Each structure stands twice: as structure tokens, then as C-alpha cells.
Amino acid sequence: MRDVEKDLKKDFNSFVILVALEIWEHRNGSVFDGTSPSVMSVVQAVANESALLCLVGASKLRDLLSRPLVPTE
């Protein structure tokens, strides 16, 4: 979290909340609807929702998601 620039922290926090929400919704589907647990479906849901947020103007989120996962030196 310390490596995230101050102007990206809000969108980073939003992304963390989005991931938690998608995990929660997937869990509810598994518990209440009997769907099979699947990490890939959660990853796909997060990717889809992130793409939609970027389309509606979350430019800092787009910047955050375009960063490499491992810092390059």
C-alpha cells in the first residue's frame, strides 16, 4: 500500500472494495444458489466491473490497473 501514489490511493481502495464485493457475491452464489466455486469467475467478474468503471471515467483506476504487478528497477 505504501508504494501506491497518494493520488491513486482512492482508486486503489475502490479496487480493493470491488474485489471484496465480487468475492462476497460469488460466495453468496455458491452458498445460496449452488453454483460451483471458481477463482476464474471471480477474476473475470472483477475484470468486467473494472473495465466498466474505466469506461465511465475512472481514469486513475485505469492508470492503477496498467501498472506492472512487480516494480521494475
C-alpha positions as a Markdown table, in Angstrom:
| # | Residue | x | y | z |
|---|---|---|---|---|
| 1 | Met | 0.0 | 0.0 | 0.0 |
| 2 | Arg | 2.9 | 2.3 | 0.7 |
| 3 | Asp | 4.0 | 2.0 | -3.0 |
| 4 | Val | 0.7 | 3.4 | -4.2 |
| 5 | Glu | 1.0 | 7.1 | -5.0 |
| 6 | Lys | -1.3 | 9.3 | -3.0 |
| 7 | Asp | -3.5 | 10.3 | -6.0 |
| 8 | Leu | -4.0 | 6.6 | -6.8 |
| 9 | Lys | -5.0 | 5.5 | -3.2 |
| 10 | Lys | -8.6 | 6.4 | -3.6 |
| 11 | Asp | -8.9 | 4.2 | -6.7 |
| 12 | Phe | -6.8 | 1.5 | -5.1 |
| 13 | Asn | -9.2 | 1.4 | -2.2 |
| 14 | Ser | -12.1 | 1.3 | -4.6 |
| 15 | Phe | -10.5 | -1.6 | -6.4 |
| 16 | Val | -10.0 | -3.5 | -3.1 |
| 17 | Ile | -13.6 | -2.9 | -2.3 |
| 18 | Leu | -14.6 | -4.1 | -5.8 |
| 19 | Val | -12.6 | -7.3 | -5.3 |
| 20 | Ala | -14.1 | -7.9 | -1.9 |
| 21 | Leu | -17.6 | -7.4 | -3.3 |
| 22 | Glu | -17.1 | -9.8 | -6.1 |
| 23 | Ile | -15.8 | -12.4 | -3.7 |
| 24 | Trp | -18.8 | -11.9 | -1.5 |
| 25 | Glu | -21.3 | -12.1 | -4.4 |
| 26 | His | -19.6 | -15.3 | -5.7 |
| 27 | Arg | -19.7 | -16.8 | -2.2 |
| 28 | Asn | -23.4 | -16.0 | -1.9 |
| 29 | Gly | -24.0 | -17.7 | -5.3 |
| 30 | Ser | -22.1 | -20.8 | -4.1 |
| 31 | Val | -23.9 | -20.9 | -0.8 |
| 32 | Phe | -27.5 | -19.9 | -1.8 |
| 33 | Asp | -27.7 | -20.8 | -5.5 |
| 34 | Gly | -25.5 | -23.9 | -5.5 |
| 35 | Thr | -23.0 | -22.6 | -8.1 |
| 36 | Ser | -19.6 | -24.1 | -8.1 |
| 37 | Pro | -16.8 | -22.0 | -6.5 |
| 38 | Ser | -14.4 | -20.7 | -9.2 |
| 39 | Val | -11.5 | -18.3 | -8.8 |
| 40 | Met | -11.6 | -17.7 | -12.6 |
| 41 | Ser | -15.2 | -16.5 | -12.5 |
| 42 | Val | -14.3 | -14.0 | -9.7 |
| 43 | Val | -11.3 | -12.8 | -11.6 |
| 44 | Gln | -13.4 | -12.4 | -14.7 |
| 45 | Ala | -16.1 | -10.5 | -12.8 |
| 46 | Val | -13.5 | -8.1 | -11.3 |
| 47 | Ala | -12.1 | -7.6 | -14.8 |
| 48 | Asn | -15.5 | -6.9 | -16.3 |
| 49 | Glu | -16.5 | -4.4 | -13.5 |
| 50 | Ser | -13.1 | -2.7 | -13.7 |
| 51 | Ala | -13.5 | -2.3 | -17.4 |
| 52 | Leu | -16.9 | -0.8 | -16.9 |
| 53 | Leu | -15.6 | 1.7 | -14.3 |
| 54 | Cys | -12.8 | 2.7 | -16.6 |
| 55 | Leu | -15.4 | 3.3 | -19.4 |
| 56 | Val | -17.4 | 5.6 | -17.3 |
| 57 | Gly | -14.4 | 7.7 | -16.3 |
| 58 | Ala | -12.3 | 6.1 | -13.6 |
| 59 | Ser | -9.1 | 7.2 | -15.3 |
| 60 | Lys | -7.0 | 6.8 | -12.1 |
| 61 | Leu | -8.2 | 3.2 | -11.8 |
| 62 | Arg | -7.1 | 2.6 | -15.4 |
| 63 | Asp | -3.7 | 4.1 | -14.5 |
| 64 | Leu | -3.6 | 1.8 | -11.5 |
| 65 | Leu | -4.5 | -1.3 | -13.4 |
| 66 | Ser | -2.0 | -0.6 | -16.1 |
| 67 | Arg | 0.9 | -0.6 | -13.7 |
| 68 | Pro | 3.2 | -3.7 | -13.6 |
| 69 | Leu | 2.5 | -6.0 | -10.7 |
| 70 | Val | 6.2 | -6.2 | -9.9 |
| 71 | Pro | 8.1 | -2.9 | -9.7 |
| 72 | Thr | 10.7 | -2.6 | -12.4 |
| 73 | Glu | 14.0 | -1.2 | -11.4 |
